[in-house]
């Protein structure tokens, strides 16, 4: 299952593809989010995730500011976001939170000099009209960029019974193989070495069109708007 959206912001072209992928090795389906931006000049791109729940774990060693809060910006809505923490990484980003009895992990593909910002709505709101809700934001400086991420539900938590199961994700990394005007190719790597290869077209939607792209000497071909290889179907048969 997939959904596609195209948009335009002055000087920047945006395309987003969402897939819901079900694999027998995972307890629940996961969301794959491919958000591609292209421009003629360098831009600061902010890719946010608004979540509900309690932060549990991250691979960034991020720590909140102990004695001060400041707005994330002065306009365009940033003035209403408290900046709570910030980190920098060149590696894959993973962030886990608990919502109710289930864990969720957001895994974002690596890119050099990535900034991670934790925030919360409510800044510049003296009459408390805004709902105070948390968010995490991935910030990158680039001309063209593909934000590739996976949201994975997993595990179980019961506070009354003091039970916590599978609190760590199965998805270990997301990797952007390449992207251009023809298509994007992304790999999702899981615990134990399993791997999906996800290919999506970046041109006009056409379920019959054949696409071929080459990145780093590797050639990928598919028919239609997208293809996912390497998924272990729920009936335990391997689907190529």
C-alpha positions in Angstrom: 0.0 0.0 0.0 1.4 3.4 -0.9 0.4 7.1 -1.1 2.0 9.8 -3.2 2.0 13.5 -2.9 3.6 16.3 -4.9 4.0 19.9 -3.8 5.8 23.1 -4.6 7.3 25.8 -2.3 9.0 28.8 -4.0 12.4 27.6 -5.2 11.9 24.1 -3.8 10.1 21.0 -5.3 8.8 18.4 -2.9 7.6 14.8 -3.5 6.5 12.4 -0.8 5.9 8.7 -1.0 4.5 6.7 1.9 4.3 2.9 2.1 2.8 0.5 4.6 5.0 -2.6 4.6 4.0 -5.9 6.3 6.7 -8.5 6.9 6.5 -11.8 8.8 9.6 -11.0 10.8 7.9 -7.9 12.3 5.0 -8.0 14.8 3.3 -5.0 13.1 3.4 -3.3 9.7 5.8 -0.3 9.5 5.5 3.0 7.7 8.2 3.9 5.2 8.4 7.6 4.5 10.4 9.0 1.5 10.4 12.8 1.3 12.4 14.1 -1.6 13.3 17.8 -2.0 15.1 19.4 -4.9 16.2 23.0 -5.4 18.5 25.2 -7.4 20.3 26.5 -4.4 21.2 25.4 -0.8 18.5 25.4 1.8 17.9 24.5 5.4 15.4 21.6 5.4 13.6 20.7 8.6 11.9 17.3 8.7 9.7 17.0 11.8 7.9 14.1 13.5 5.2 15.0 16.0 4.7 12.1 18.5 2.7 11.4 21.6 4.2 9.6 24.5 7.4 9.3 26.6 10.9 9.3 25.0 12.5 6.0 26.0 15.8 5.6 24.0 17.9 7.2 21.3 21.3 6.5 19.7 22.4 10.1 19.9 23.1 10.5 23.6 20.9 13.5 23.5 20.3 15.4 26.8 17.8 18.1 27.5 18.7 21.6 28.6 18.7 21.6 32.4 18.0 25.2 33.3 16.6 27.1 30.2 14.2 27.0 27.3 14.2 29.2 24.3 12.0 29.4 21.2 13.3 27.6 18.1 12.9 30.7 16.0 11.2 34.0 15.6 8.7 33.5 12.8 6.9 30.9 10.5 5.7 29.0 13.6 9.1 28.3 15.0 8.4 31.0 17.6 5.8 28.7 19.2 8.2 25.8 19.6 10.4 25.4 22.7 13.8 24.0 21.9 14.4 21.3 24.5 17.6 19.6 23.3 19.9 19.5 20.3 22.5 17.0 18.9 24.6 16.5 15.8 25.4 13.2 14.0 26.7 11.8 10.7 25.1 8.4 11.4 21.6 6.8 11.3 19.2 8.4 13.7 17.0 6.2 16.0 14.5 7.5 18.5 12.1 5.4 20.5 9.1 6.5 22.5 6.4 4.7 24.5 2.7 5.5 23.8 0.3 3.5 25.9 1.3 -0.2 25.9 3.4 0.0 22.7 6.9 1.2 21.7 7.6 3.1 18.5 10.9 3.7 16.9 11.7 6.3 14.2 14.8 5.4 12.1 16.1 8.0 9.7 18.8 7.5 7.1 22.2 9.0 7.8 23.6 12.2 6.2 26.7 14.3 7.1 26.2 17.1 9.7 22.6 16.2 10.6 21.2 18.2 13.5 18.5 16.7 15.7 16.3 19.0 17.7 13.8 18.0 20.4 11.0 20.5 20.9 7.6 21.1 22.3 4.8 23.5 21.3 3.9 26.3 23.8 6.5 29.0 23.3 5.3 32.6 23.1 1.9 31.6 24.4 1.2 33.7 27.6 -2.5 32.6 27.8 -1.8 28.9 27.3 -3.9 28.5 24.2 -1.6 26.0 22.5 -1.6 22.3 23.2 1.8 21.4 24.6 2.9 18.4 22.5 6.4 17.0 21.8 8.2 16.8 18.5 11.6 15.7 17.1 13.1 17.4 14.1 15.9 16.4 11.6 17.7 19.5 10.2 19.9 19.3 7.1 21.6 21.8 4.9 21.4 20.7 1.2 20.3 21.5 -2.3 18.7 18.2 -3.1 18.0 15.7 -0.4 15.9 12.5 0.3 14.7 12.1 3.8 14.2 8.4 4.2 12.7 7.0 7.4 10.8 4.1 9.0 8.3 4.2 11.8 8.2 0.8 13.5 5.7 -0.2 16.2 7.1 -2.9 18.5 6.9 -4.6 21.8 4.6 -4.4 24.8 4.6 -2.5 28.1 2.4 -3.0 31.2 3.2 -0.7 34.1 0.8 -2.5 36.6 2.3 -5.9 35.9 5.9 -4.5 35.4 6.2 -6.2 32.0 8.3 -4.8 29.2 8.9 -6.9 26.0 10.8 -6.1 22.8 11.6 -2.5 23.7 14.2 -2.3 21.0 13.4 -2.1 17.3 14.0 -4.7 14.7 14.9 -2.1 12.0 18.6 -1.2 12.5 19.2 1.2 9.6 17.8 3.0 6.6 20.2 3.8 3.7 19.6 6.0 0.7 21.2 4.2 -2.3 20.5 7.1 -4.6 17.8 9.3 -6.1 17.3 11.4 -9.3 14.5 12.6 -11.5 13.7 9.0 -12.6 13.5 7.3 -9.2 14.7 6.7 -5.7 16.2 3.6 -4.2 16.4 3.0 -0.4 17.5 0.0 1.7 16.0 -0.9 5.0 18.3 -3.2 7.1 16.9 -5.3 10.0 18.3 -7.2 13.0 19.9 -10.5 11.8 20.8 -9.1 8.4 17.5 -9.1 6.5 17.1 -6.3 4.0 14.4 -4.6 1.9 15.1 -2.8 -1.3 12.5 -0.1 -2.0 12.3 1.6 -5.4 9.9 4.4 -6.2 9.4 6.5 -9.3 9.9 10.3 -9.1 8.2 11.0 -12.4 4.5 11.0 -13.3 2.5 8.1 -11.8 1.9 5.2 -14.2 1.3 1.7 -13.0 2.5 0.2 -16.3 5.7 2.2 -16.8 9.1 0.5 -16.6 11.9 2.3 -14.8 15.7 1.7 -14.6 18.2 3.7 -12.5 21.9 3.2 -11.8 23.6 4.3 -8.5 27.2 3.6 -7.6 27.5 1.0 -10.3 24.3 -0.9 -9.3 21.3 -1.0 -11.6 17.8 -1.3 -10.3 14.6 -1.9 -12.4 10.9 -2.1 -11.6 7.5 -1.6 -13.2 4.9 0.7 -11.8 5.1 3.5 -9.3 7.1 1.5 -6.7 8.5 -2.0 -5.9 9.6 -3.5 -2.6 12.0 -6.5 -2.7 13.1 -8.7 0.2 9.9 -8.8 2.2 9.0 -12.0 3.9 5.3 -12.3 3.4 3.0 -13.2 6.3 2.5 -16.7 4.9 6.3 -17.2 5.4 7.0 -17.4 1.6 9.8 -15.2 0.4 8.8 -12.5 -2.0 11.5 -11.2 -4.4 
